[in-house]
């Protein structure tokens, strides 16, 4: 019995350390409150490092307070916004064209917009969704 007590104490210590590490990792996820805008943190979960920044999540409509947000969410969202800006600029150019070019290019822009909408949905689901 005396020999098993140190083993039991060691096992209990390891379990408690595991819970403490998990609790810290779980506190920094997309959407979790953060106190200092611009702060960054890297969390390692199951061997994978995730980098977060305390900023307003761009995929959350009407958000006004900064929360922990994955860096990939922010960078992918910015790239998608650049693509959206490009489509919008092309639409204004196409609107001044005459037929049949106007119809042809409008169809191409509509297809580009549909593809971009799918990409944005994937970014929201895989990089910007609360809890990631």
Residue pairs with C-beta under 8 A, 6 or more apart in sequence:
24 43
25 43
25 44
25 45
28 34
28 41
28 43
28 52
28 68
29 52
29 68
29 130
29 131
29 132
30 52
30 57
30 67
30 68
30 69
30 70
30 73
30 128
30 129
30 130
30 131
30 132
31 57
31 60
31 67
31 68
31 69
31 130
31 131
32 67
32 68
33 65
33 67
33 68
34 54
34 66
34 67
34 68
35 54
36 54
37 54
37 55
37 66
38 53
38 54
38 55
39 53
39 54
40 51
40 52
40 53
40 54
40 71
41 51
41 52
41 68
42 49
42 50
42 51
42 52
43 49
43 50
43 52
44 50
50 70
50 132
51 70
51 71
51 72
52 68
52 69
52 70
52 71
53 68
53 69
53 71
53 74
54 66
54 67
54 68
54 69
55 66
55 67
55 69
55 74
56 63
56 64
56 65
56 66
56 67
56 69
57 63
57 67
57 69
57 73
57 128
58 73
58 74
58 77
58 78
58 81
58 128
59 73
59 77
59 123
59 124
59 128
59 129
60 128
69 128
70 127
70 128
70 132
72 127
73 123
73 127
73 128
76 123
76 127
77 123
77 128
80 116
80 119
80 120
80 123
83 116
83 119
84 116
87 109
87 112
87 113
87 116
90 105
90 109
91 106
91 109
94 101
94 102
94 105
94 106
94 109
95 102
97 105
126 132
